[in-house]
Amino acid sequence: MSDGKYERNPNQLDEDLKANMERLERKKDHIEQLVLGTFKSDPVRQDETFSIFVEVLRDWKLRK
């Protein structure tokens, strides 16, 4: 018999899943506010800003 935390406390799995989903939602909201704020700071050049975001993310992905 294992001695895992979910075996000792079966409800912990649901609590951990819920906490992780909430963490991801907060992270998404934070990133969304950051991105939208950047777009709104220079509304005339939103296409340029979008292209820069894509380039930066692509570069980050390639370095990773």
LUMLUMDREN-2810 file (N, C-alpha, C; in Angstrom, 1 decimal):
<atoms>
<atom><aa>M</aa><ch>A</ch><at>N</at><xx>0.8</xx><yy>-1.2</yy><zz>0.0</zz></atom>
<atom><aa>M</aa><ch>A</ch><at>CA</at><xx>0.0</xx><yy>0.0</yy><zz>0.0</zz></atom>
<atom><aa>M</aa><ch>A</ch><at>C</at><xx>0.9</xx><yy>1.2</yy><zz>0.0</zz></atom>
<atom><aa>S</aa><ch>A</ch><at>N</at><xx>0.6</xx><yy>2.2</yy><zz>-0.9</zz></atom>
<atom><aa>S</aa><ch>A</ch><at>CA</at><xx>1.4</xx><yy>3.4</yy><zz>-1.0</zz></atom>
<atom><aa>S</aa><ch>A</ch><at>C</at><xx>1.0</xx><yy>4.4</yy><zz>0.1</zz></atom>
<atom><aa>D</aa><ch>A</ch><at>N</at><xx>1.8</xx><yy>5.3</yy><zz>0.3</zz></atom>
<atom><aa>D</aa><ch>A</ch><at>CA</at><xx>1.5</xx><yy>6.3</yy><zz>1.4</zz></atom>
<atom><aa>D</aa><ch>A</ch><at>C</at><xx>1.4</xx><yy>7.7</yy><zz>0.7</zz></atom>
<atom><aa>G</aa><ch>A</ch><at>N</at><xx>0.8</xx><yy>7.8</yy><zz>-0.5</zz></atom>
<atom><aa>G</aa><ch>A</ch><at>CA</at><xx>0.7</xx><yy>9.1</yy><zz>-1.2</zz></atom>
<atom><aa>G</aa><ch>A</ch><at>C</at><xx>-0.3</xx><yy>10.0</yy><zz>-0.5</zz></atom>
<atom><aa>K</aa><ch>A</ch><at>N</at><xx>-0.1</xx><yy>11.3</yy><zz>-0.8</zz></atom>
<atom><aa>K</aa><ch>A</ch><at>CA</at><xx>-1.0</xx><yy>12.3</yy><zz>-0.2</zz></atom>
<atom><aa>K</aa><ch>A</ch><at>C</at><xx>-2.4</xx><yy>12.2</yy><zz>-0.6</zz></atom>
<atom><aa>Y</aa><ch>A</ch><at>N</at><xx>-2.7</xx><yy>11.6</yy><zz>-1.8</zz></atom>
<atom><aa>Y</aa><ch>A</ch><at>CA</at><xx>-4.0</xx><yy>11.5</yy><zz>-2.3</zz></atom>
<atom><aa>Y</aa><ch>A</ch><at>C</at><xx>-4.7</xx><yy>10.3</yy><zz>-1.7</zz></atom>
<atom><aa>E</aa><ch>A</ch><at>N</at><xx>-3.9</xx><yy>9.3</yy><zz>-1.3</zz></atom>
<atom><aa>E</aa><ch>A</ch><at>CA</at><xx>-4.5</xx><yy>8.1</yy><zz>-0.7</zz></atom>
<atom><aa>E</aa><ch>A</ch><at>C</at><xx>-4.9</xx><yy>8.5</yy><zz>0.8</zz></atom>
<atom><aa>R</aa><ch>A</ch><at>N</at><xx>-4.0</xx><yy>9.3</yy><zz>1.4</zz></atom>
<atom><aa>R</aa><ch>A</ch><at>CA</at><xx>-4.3</xx><yy>9.7</yy><zz>2.8</zz></atom>
<atom><aa>R</aa><ch>A</ch><at>C</at><xx>-5.5</xx><yy>10.6</yy><zz>2.9</zz></atom>
<atom><aa>N</aa><ch>A</ch><at>N</at><xx>-5.6</xx><yy>11.5</yy><zz>1.8</zz></atom>
<atom><aa>N</aa><ch>A</ch><at>CA</at><xx>-6.7</xx><yy>12.5</yy><zz>1.8</zz></atom>
<atom><aa>N</aa><ch>A</ch><at>C</at><xx>-7.3</xx><yy>12.6</yy><zz>0.4</zz></atom>
<atom><aa>P</aa><ch>A</ch><at>N</at><xx>-8.3</xx><yy>11.7</yy><zz>0.1</zz></atom>
<atom><aa>P</aa><ch>A</ch><at>CA</at><xx>-8.8</xx><yy>11.7</yy><zz>-1.3</zz></atom>
<atom><aa>P</aa><ch>A</ch><at>C</at><xx>-9.3</xx><yy>13.0</yy><zz>-1.8</zz></atom>
<atom><aa>N</aa><ch>A</ch><at>N</at><xx>-9.8</xx><yy>13.9</yy><zz>-1.0</zz></atom>
<atom><aa>N</aa><ch>A</ch><at>CA</at><xx>-10.3</xx><yy>15.2</yy><zz>-1.4</zz></atom>
<atom><aa>N</aa><ch>A</ch><at>C</at><xx>-9.2</xx><yy>16.1</yy><zz>-1.9</zz></atom>
<atom><aa>Q</aa><ch>A</ch><at>N</at><xx>-8.0</xx><yy>15.8</yy><zz>-1.5</zz></atom>
<atom><aa>Q</aa><ch>A</ch><at>CA</at><xx>-6.8</xx><yy>16.6</yy><zz>-1.8</zz></atom>
<atom><aa>Q</aa><ch>A</ch><at>C</at><xx>-6.7</xx><yy>16.8</yy><zz>-3.4</zz></atom>
<atom><aa>L</aa><ch>A</ch><at>N</at><xx>-6.9</xx><yy>15.7</yy><zz>-4.1</zz></atom>
<atom><aa>L</aa><ch>A</ch><at>CA</at><xx>-6.8</xx><yy>15.8</yy><zz>-5.5</zz></atom>
<atom><aa>L</aa><ch>A</ch><at>C</at><xx>-7.7</xx><yy>16.8</yy><zz>-6.1</zz></atom>
<atom><aa>D</aa><ch>A</ch><at>N</at><xx>-9.0</xx><yy>16.8</yy><zz>-5.7</zz></atom>
<atom><aa>D</aa><ch>A</ch><at>CA</at><xx>-9.9</xx><yy>17.8</yy><zz>-6.2</zz></atom>
<atom><aa>D</aa><ch>A</ch><at>C</at><xx>-9.5</xx><yy>19.2</yy><zz>-5.8</zz></atom>
<atom><aa>E</aa><ch>A</ch><at>N</at><xx>-9.0</xx><yy>19.4</yy><zz>-4.6</zz></atom>
<atom><aa>E</aa><ch>A</ch><at>CA</at><xx>-8.5</xx><yy>20.7</yy><zz>-4.1</zz></atom>
<atom><aa>E</aa><ch>A</ch><at>C</at><xx>-7.3</xx><yy>21.2</yy><zz>-4.9</zz></atom>
<atom><aa>D</aa><ch>A</ch><at>N</at><xx>-6.4</xx><yy>20.2</yy><zz>-5.2</zz></atom>
<atom><aa>D</aa><ch>A</ch><at>CA</at><xx>-5.2</xx><yy>20.6</yy><zz>-6.0</zz></atom>
<atom><aa>D</aa><ch>A</ch><at>C</at><xx>-5.5</xx><yy>21.0</yy><zz>-7.4</zz></atom>
<atom><aa>L</aa><ch>A</ch><at>N</at><xx>-6.5</xx><yy>20.2</yy><zz>-8.0</zz></atom>
<atom><aa>L</aa><ch>A</ch><at>CA</at><xx>-6.9</xx><yy>20.5</yy><zz>-9.4</zz></atom>
<atom><aa>L</aa><ch>A</ch><at>C</at><xx>-7.6</xx><yy>21.9</yy><zz>-9.4</zz></atom>
<atom><aa>K</aa><ch>A</ch><at>N</at><xx>-8.4</xx><yy>22.1</yy><zz>-8.5</zz></atom>
<atom><aa>K</aa><ch>A</ch><at>CA</at><xx>-9.1</xx><yy>23.4</yy><zz>-8.4</zz></atom>
<atom><aa>K</aa><ch>A</ch><at>C</at><xx>-8.1</xx><yy>24.6</yy><zz>-8.2</zz></atom>
<atom><aa>A</aa><ch>A</ch><at>N</at><xx>-7.2</xx><yy>24.4</yy><zz>-7.3</zz></atom>
<atom><aa>A</aa><ch>A</ch><at>CA</at><xx>-6.2</xx><yy>25.4</yy><zz>-7.1</zz></atom>
<atom><aa>A</aa><ch>A</ch><at>C</at><xx>-5.3</xx><yy>25.7</yy><zz>-8.3</zz></atom>
<atom><aa>N</aa><ch>A</ch><at>N</at><xx>-5.0</xx><yy>24.6</yy><zz>-9.0</zz></atom>
<atom><aa>N</aa><ch>A</ch><at>CA</at><xx>-4.2</xx><yy>24.8</yy><zz>-10.3</zz></atom>
<atom><aa>N</aa><ch>A</ch><at>C</at><xx>-5.0</xx><yy>25.5</yy><zz>-11.3</zz></atom>
<atom><aa>M</aa><ch>A</ch><at>N</at><xx>-6.2</xx><yy>25.2</yy><zz>-11.5</zz></atom>
<atom><aa>M</aa><ch>A</ch><at>CA</at><xx>-7.1</xx><yy>25.8</yy><zz>-12.5</zz></atom>
<atom><aa>M</aa><ch>A</ch><at>C</at><xx>-7.2</xx><yy>27.3</yy><zz>-12.1</zz></atom>
<atom><aa>E</aa><ch>A</ch><at>N</at><xx>-7.4</xx><yy>27.7</yy><zz>-10.9</zz></atom>
<atom><aa>E</aa><ch>A</ch><at>CA</at><xx>-7.5</xx><yy>29.0</yy><zz>-10.5</zz></atom>
<atom><aa>E</aa><ch>A</ch><at>C</at><xx>-6.2</xx><yy>29.8</yy><zz>-10.7</zz></atom>
<atom><aa>R</aa><ch>A</ch><at>N</at><xx>-5.0</xx><yy>29.1</yy><zz>-10.5</zz></atom>
<atom><aa>R</aa><ch>A</ch><at>CA</at><xx>-3.7</xx><yy>29.7</yy><zz>-10.7</zz></atom>
<atom><aa>R</aa><ch>A</ch><at>C</at><xx>-3.5</xx><yy>30.0</yy><zz>-12.2</zz></atom>
<atom><aa>L</aa><ch>A</ch><at>N</at><xx>-3.9</xx><yy>29.0</yy><zz>-13.0</zz></atom>
<atom><aa>L</aa><ch>A</ch><at>CA</at><xx>-3.8</xx><yy>29.3</yy><zz>-14.5</zz></atom>
<atom><aa>L</aa><ch>A</ch><at>C</at><xx>-4.7</xx><yy>30.4</yy><zz>-14.9</zz></atom>
<atom><aa>E</aa><ch>A</ch><at>N</at><xx>-5.9</xx><yy>30.5</yy><zz>-14.4</zz></atom>
<atom><aa>E</aa><ch>A</ch><at>CA</at><xx>-6.8</xx><yy>31.6</yy><zz>-14.8</zz></atom>
<atom><aa>E</aa><ch>A</ch><at>C</at><xx>-6.2</xx><yy>33.0</yy><zz>-14.4</zz></atom>
<atom><aa>R</aa><ch>A</ch><at>N</at><xx>-5.7</xx><yy>33.0</yy><zz>-13.2</zz></atom>
<atom><aa>R</aa><ch>A</ch><at>CA</at><xx>-5.0</xx><yy>34.3</yy><zz>-12.7</zz></atom>
<atom><aa>R</aa><ch>A</ch><at>C</at><xx>-3.9</xx><yy>34.7</yy><zz>-13.6</zz></atom>
<atom><aa>K</aa><ch>A</ch><at>N</at><xx>-3.1</xx><yy>33.7</yy><zz>-14.0</zz></atom>
<atom><aa>K</aa><ch>A</ch><at>CA</at><xx>-1.9</xx><yy>33.9</yy><zz>-14.9</zz></atom>
<atom><aa>K</aa><ch>A</ch><at>C</at><xx>-2.4</xx><yy>34.4</yy><zz>-16.2</zz></atom>
<atom><aa>K</aa><ch>A</ch><at>N</at><xx>-3.4</xx><yy>33.7</yy><zz>-16.8</zz></atom>
<atom><aa>K</aa><ch>A</ch><at>CA</at><xx>-3.9</xx><yy>34.2</yy><zz>-18.1</zz></atom>
<atom><aa>K</aa><ch>A</ch><at>C</at><xx>-4.5</xx><yy>35.6</yy><zz>-18.0</zz></atom>
<atom><aa>D</aa><ch>A</ch><at>N</at><xx>-5.2</xx><yy>35.9</yy><zz>-16.9</zz></atom>
<atom><aa>D</aa><ch>A</ch><at>CA</at><xx>-5.7</xx><yy>37.3</yy><zz>-16.8</zz></atom>
<atom><aa>D</aa><ch>A</ch><at>C</at><xx>-4.6</xx><yy>38.3</yy><zz>-16.7</zz></atom>
<atom><aa>H</aa><ch>A</ch><at>N</at><xx>-3.5</xx><yy>38.0</yy><zz>-16.0</zz></atom>
<atom><aa>H</aa><ch>A</ch><at>CA</at><xx>-2.4</xx><yy>38.9</yy><zz>-15.8</zz></atom>
<atom><aa>H</aa><ch>A</ch><at>C</at><xx>-1.7</xx><yy>39.1</yy><zz>-17.2</zz></atom>
<atom><aa>I</aa><ch>A</ch><at>N</at><xx>-1.5</xx><yy>38.0</yy><zz>-17.9</zz></atom>
<atom><aa>I</aa><ch>A</ch><at>CA</at><xx>-0.9</xx><yy>38.2</yy><zz>-19.2</zz></atom>
<atom><aa>I</aa><ch>A</ch><at>C</at><xx>-1.8</xx><yy>38.9</yy><zz>-20.2</zz></atom>
<atom><aa>E</aa><ch>A</ch><at>N</at><xx>-3.1</xx><yy>38.7</yy><zz>-20.1</zz></atom>
<atom><aa>E</aa><ch>A</ch><at>CA</at><xx>-4.0</xx><yy>39.4</yy><zz>-21.0</zz></atom>
<atom><aa>E</aa><ch>A</ch><at>C</at><xx>-4.0</xx><yy>40.9</yy><zz>-20.7</zz></atom>
<atom><aa>Q</aa><ch>A</ch><at>N</at><xx>-4.0</xx><yy>41.3</yy><zz>-19.4</zz></atom>
<atom><aa>Q</aa><ch>A</ch><at>CA</at><xx>-4.0</xx><yy>42.7</yy><zz>-19.1</zz></atom>
<atom><aa>Q</aa><ch>A</ch><at>C</at><xx>-2.7</xx><yy>43.3</yy><zz>-19.6</zz></atom>
<atom><aa>L</aa><ch>A</ch><at>N</at><xx>-1.6</xx><yy>42.6</yy><zz>-19.4</zz></atom>
<atom><aa>L</aa><ch>A</ch><at>CA</at><xx>-0.3</xx><yy>43.1</yy><zz>-19.9</zz></atom>
<atom><aa>L</aa><ch>A</ch><at>C</at><xx>-0.3</xx><yy>43.4</yy><zz>-21.4</zz></atom>
<atom><aa>V</aa><ch>A</ch><at>N</at><xx>-0.8</xx><yy>42.4</yy><zz>-22.2</zz></atom>
<atom><aa>V</aa><ch>A</ch><at>CA</at><xx>-0.9</xx><yy>42.5</yy><zz>-23.6</zz></atom>
<atom><aa>V</aa><ch>A</ch><at>C</at><xx>-1.8</xx><yy>43.6</yy><zz>-24.0</zz></atom>
<atom><aa>L</aa><ch>A</ch><at>N</at><xx>-3.0</xx><yy>43.6</yy><zz>-23.5</zz></atom>
<atom><aa>L</aa><ch>A</ch><at>CA</at><xx>-4.0</xx><yy>44.6</yy><zz>-23.9</zz></atom>
<atom><aa>L</aa><ch>A</ch><at>C</at><xx>-3.6</xx><yy>46.0</yy><zz>-23.5</zz></atom>
<atom><aa>G</aa><ch>A</ch><at>N</at><xx>-2.9</xx><yy>46.1</yy><zz>-22.4</zz></atom>
<atom><aa>G</aa><ch>A</ch><at>CA</at><xx>-2.4</xx><yy>47.4</yy><zz>-22.0</zz></atom>
<atom><aa>G</aa><ch>A</ch><at>C</at><xx>-1.3</xx><yy>47.9</yy><zz>-23.0</zz></atom>
<atom><aa>T</aa><ch>A</ch><at>N</at><xx>-0.5</xx><yy>47.0</yy><zz>-23.5</zz></atom>
<atom><aa>T</aa><ch>A</ch><at>CA</at><xx>0.5</xx><yy>47.4</yy><zz>-24.5</zz></atom>
<atom><aa>T</aa><ch>A</ch><at>C</at><xx>-0.2</xx><yy>47.8</yy><zz>-25.8</zz></atom>
<atom><aa>F</aa><ch>A</ch><at>N</at><xx>-1.2</xx><yy>47.1</yy><zz>-26.2</zz></atom>
<atom><aa>F</aa><ch>A</ch><at>CA</at><xx>-1.9</xx><yy>47.4</yy><zz>-27.4</zz></atom>
<atom><aa>F</aa><ch>A</ch><at>C</at><xx>-2.6</xx><yy>48.8</yy><zz>-27.3</zz></atom>
<atom><aa>K</aa><ch>A</ch><at>N</at><xx>-3.2</xx><yy>49.0</yy><zz>-26.1</zz></atom>
<atom><aa>K</aa><ch>A</ch><at>CA</at><xx>-3.9</xx><yy>50.3</yy><zz>-25.9</zz></atom>
<atom><aa>K</aa><ch>A</ch><at>C</at><xx>-3.0</xx><yy>51.5</yy><zz>-25.8</zz></atom>
<atom><aa>S</aa><ch>A</ch><at>N</at><xx>-1.7</xx><yy>51.2</yy><zz>-25.4</zz></atom>
<atom><aa>S</aa><ch>A</ch><at>CA</at><xx>-0.8</xx><yy>52.3</yy><zz>-25.2</zz></atom>
<atom><aa>S</aa><ch>A</ch><at>C</at><xx>-0.4</xx><yy>53.0</yy><zz>-26.6</zz></atom>
<atom><aa>D</aa><ch>A</ch><at>N</at><xx>-0.6</xx><yy>52.3</yy><zz>-27.7</zz></atom>
<atom><aa>D</aa><ch>A</ch><at>CA</at><xx>-0.3</xx><yy>52.8</yy><zz>-29.0</zz></atom>
<atom><aa>D</aa><ch>A</ch><at>C</at><xx>-1.3</xx><yy>52.3</yy><zz>-30.0</zz></atom>
<atom><aa>P</aa><ch>A</ch><at>N</at><xx>-2.6</xx><yy>52.7</yy><zz>-29.9</zz></atom>
<atom><aa>P</aa><ch>A</ch><at>CA</at><xx>-3.7</xx><yy>52.1</yy><zz>-30.7</zz></atom>
<atom><aa>P</aa><ch>A</ch><at>C</at><xx>-3.4</xx><yy>52.2</yy><zz>-32.2</zz></atom>
<atom><aa>V</aa><ch>A</ch><at>N</at><xx>-2.8</xx><yy>53.2</yy><zz>-32.6</zz></atom>
<atom><aa>V</aa><ch>A</ch><at>CA</at><xx>-2.6</xx><yy>53.4</yy><zz>-34.1</zz></atom>
<atom><aa>V</aa><ch>A</ch><at>C</at><xx>-1.6</xx><yy>52.3</yy><zz>-34.7</zz></atom>
<atom><aa>R</aa><ch>A</ch><at>N</at><xx>-0.8</xx><yy>51.8</yy><zz>-33.8</zz></atom>
<atom><aa>R</aa><ch>A</ch><at>CA</at><xx>0.2</xx><yy>50.8</yy><zz>-34.3</zz></atom>
<atom><aa>R</aa><ch>A</ch><at>C</at><xx>0.0</xx><yy>49.4</yy><zz>-33.7</zz></atom>
<atom><aa>Q</aa><ch>A</ch><at>N</at><xx>-1.3</xx><yy>49.0</yy><zz>-33.6</zz></atom>
<atom><aa>Q</aa><ch>A</ch><at>CA</at><xx>-1.6</xx><yy>47.7</yy><zz>-33.1</zz></atom>
<atom><aa>Q</aa><ch>A</ch><at>C</at><xx>-1.1</xx><yy>46.6</yy><zz>-33.9</zz></atom>
<atom><aa>D</aa><ch>A</ch><at>N</at><xx>-1.1</xx><yy>46.7</yy><zz>-35.2</zz></atom>
<atom><aa>D</aa><ch>A</ch><at>CA</at><xx>-0.6</xx><yy>45.7</yy><zz>-36.1</zz></atom>
<atom><aa>D</aa><ch>A</ch><at>C</at><xx>0.9</xx><yy>45.5</yy><zz>-35.9</zz></atom>
<atom><aa>E</aa><ch>A</ch><at>N</at><xx>1.6</xx><yy>46.6</yy><zz>-35.7</zz></atom>
<atom><aa>E</aa><ch>A</ch><at>CA</at><xx>3.0</xx><yy>46.6</yy><zz>-35.5</zz></atom>
<atom><aa>E</aa><ch>A</ch><at>C</at><xx>3.3</xx><yy>45.9</yy><zz>-34.1</zz></atom>
<atom><aa>T</aa><ch>A</ch><at>N</at><xx>2.5</xx><yy>46.3</yy><zz>-33.1</zz></atom>
<atom><aa>T</aa><ch>A</ch><at>CA</at><xx>2.7</xx><yy>45.7</yy><zz>-31.8</zz></atom>
<atom><aa>T</aa><ch>A</ch><at>C</at><xx>2.4</xx><yy>44.2</yy><zz>-31.8</zz></atom>
<atom><aa>F</aa><ch>A</ch><at>N</at><xx>1.4</xx><yy>43.8</yy><zz>-32.5</zz></atom>
<atom><aa>F</aa><ch>A</ch><at>CA</at><xx>1.1</xx><yy>42.4</yy><zz>-32.6</zz></atom>
<atom><aa>F</aa><ch>A</ch><at>C</at><xx>2.3</xx><yy>41.6</yy><zz>-33.3</zz></atom>
<atom><aa>S</aa><ch>A</ch><at>N</at><xx>2.8</xx><yy>42.1</yy><zz>-34.3</zz></atom>
<atom><aa>S</aa><ch>A</ch><at>CA</at><xx>4.0</xx><yy>41.5</yy><zz>-35.0</zz></atom>
<atom><aa>S</aa><ch>A</ch><at>C</at><xx>5.2</xx><yy>41.4</yy><zz>-34.1</zz></atom>
<atom><aa>I</aa><ch>A</ch><at>N</at><xx>5.4</xx><yy>42.4</yy><zz>-33.3</zz></atom>
<atom><aa>I</aa><ch>A</ch><at>CA</at><xx>6.5</xx><yy>42.4</yy><zz>-32.3</zz></atom>
<atom><aa>I</aa><ch>A</ch><at>C</at><xx>6.3</xx><yy>41.3</yy><zz>-31.3</zz></atom>
<atom><aa>F</aa><ch>A</ch><at>N</at><xx>5.1</xx><yy>41.2</yy><zz>-30.8</zz></atom>
<atom><aa>F</aa><ch>A</ch><at>CA</at><xx>4.7</xx><yy>40.2</yy><zz>-29.8</zz></atom>
<atom><aa>F</aa><ch>A</ch><at>C</at><xx>5.0</xx><yy>38.8</yy><zz>-30.4</zz></atom>
<atom><aa>V</aa><ch>A</ch><at>N</at><xx>4.6</xx><yy>38.6</yy><zz>-31.6</zz></atom>
<atom><aa>V</aa><ch>A</ch><at>CA</at><xx>4.8</xx><yy>37.3</yy><zz>-32.3</zz></atom>
<atom><aa>V</aa><ch>A</ch><at>C</at><xx>6.3</xx><yy>37.0</yy><zz>-32.4</zz></atom>
<atom><aa>E</aa><ch>A</ch><at>N</at><xx>7.0</xx><yy>38.0</yy><zz>-32.9</zz></atom>
<atom><aa>E</aa><ch>A</ch><at>CA</at><xx>8.4</xx><yy>37.8</yy><zz>-33.0</zz></atom>
<atom><aa>E</aa><ch>A</ch><at>C</at><xx>9.1</xx><yy>37.5</yy><zz>-31.7</zz></atom>
<atom><aa>V</aa><ch>A</ch><at>N</at><xx>8.8</xx><yy>38.2</yy><zz>-30.7</zz></atom>
<atom><aa>V</aa><ch>A</ch><at>CA</at><xx>9.4</xx><yy>38.0</yy><zz>-29.4</zz></atom>
<atom><aa>V</aa><ch>A</ch><at>C</at><xx>9.1</xx><yy>36.6</yy><zz>-28.9</zz></atom>
<atom><aa>L</aa><ch>A</ch><at>N</at><xx>7.8</xx><yy>36.2</yy><zz>-29.0</zz></atom>
<atom><aa>L</aa><ch>A</ch><at>CA</at><xx>7.4</xx><yy>34.8</yy><zz>-28.5</zz></atom>
<atom><aa>L</aa><ch>A</ch><at>C</at><xx>8.1</xx><yy>33.7</yy><zz>-29.4</zz></atom>
<atom><aa>R</aa><ch>A</ch><at>N</at><xx>8.2</xx><yy>34.0</yy><zz>-30.7</zz></atom>
<atom><aa>R</aa><ch>A</ch><at>CA</at><xx>8.9</xx><yy>33.0</yy><zz>-31.5</zz></atom>
<atom><aa>R</aa><ch>A</ch><at>C</at><xx>10.4</xx><yy>32.9</yy><zz>-31.1</zz></atom>
<atom><aa>D</aa><ch>A</ch><at>N</at><xx>11.0</xx><yy>34.0</yy><zz>-30.9</zz></atom>
<atom><aa>D</aa><ch>A</ch><at>CA</at><xx>12.4</xx><yy>34.0</yy><zz>-30.5</zz></atom>
<atom><aa>D</aa><ch>A</ch><at>C</at><xx>12.6</xx><yy>33.3</yy><zz>-29.1</zz></atom>
<atom><aa>W</aa><ch>A</ch><at>N</at><xx>11.7</xx><yy>33.5</yy><zz>-28.2</zz></atom>
<atom><aa>W</aa><ch>A</ch><at>CA</at><xx>11.7</xx><yy>32.9</yy><zz>-26.9</zz></atom>
<atom><aa>W</aa><ch>A</ch><at>C</at><xx>11.6</xx><yy>31.4</yy><zz>-27.1</zz></atom>
<atom><aa>K</aa><ch>A</ch><at>N</at><xx>10.6</xx><yy>31.0</yy><zz>-27.9</zz></atom>
<atom><aa>K</aa><ch>A</ch><at>CA</at><xx>10.4</xx><yy>29.5</yy><zz>-28.1</zz></atom>
<atom><aa>K</aa><ch>A</ch><at>C</at><xx>11.6</xx><yy>28.9</yy><zz>-28.7</zz></atom>
<atom><aa>L</aa><ch>A</ch><at>N</at><xx>12.3</xx><yy>29.5</yy><zz>-29.6</zz></atom>
<atom><aa>L</aa><ch>A</ch><at>CA</at><xx>13.5</xx><yy>28.9</yy><zz>-30.3</zz></atom>
<atom><aa>L</aa><ch>A</ch><at>C</at><xx>14.6</xx><yy>28.8</yy><zz>-29.3</zz></atom>
<atom><aa>R</aa><ch>A</ch><at>N</at><xx>14.8</xx><yy>29.8</yy><zz>-28.4</zz></atom>
<atom><aa>R</aa><ch>A</ch><at>CA</at><xx>15.9</xx><yy>29.7</yy><zz>-27.4</zz></atom>
<atom><aa>R</aa><ch>A</ch><at>C</at><xx>15.6</xx><yy>28.7</yy><zz>-26.3</zz></atom>
<atom><aa>K</aa><ch>A</ch><at>N</at><xx>14.4</xx><yy>28.4</yy><zz>-26.1</zz></atom>
<atom><aa>K</aa><ch>A</ch><at>CA</at><xx>14.0</xx><yy>27.5</yy><zz>-25.0</zz></atom>
<atom><aa>K</aa><ch>A</ch><at>C</at><xx>14.5</xx><yy>26.1</yy><zz>-25.2</zz></atom>
</atoms>
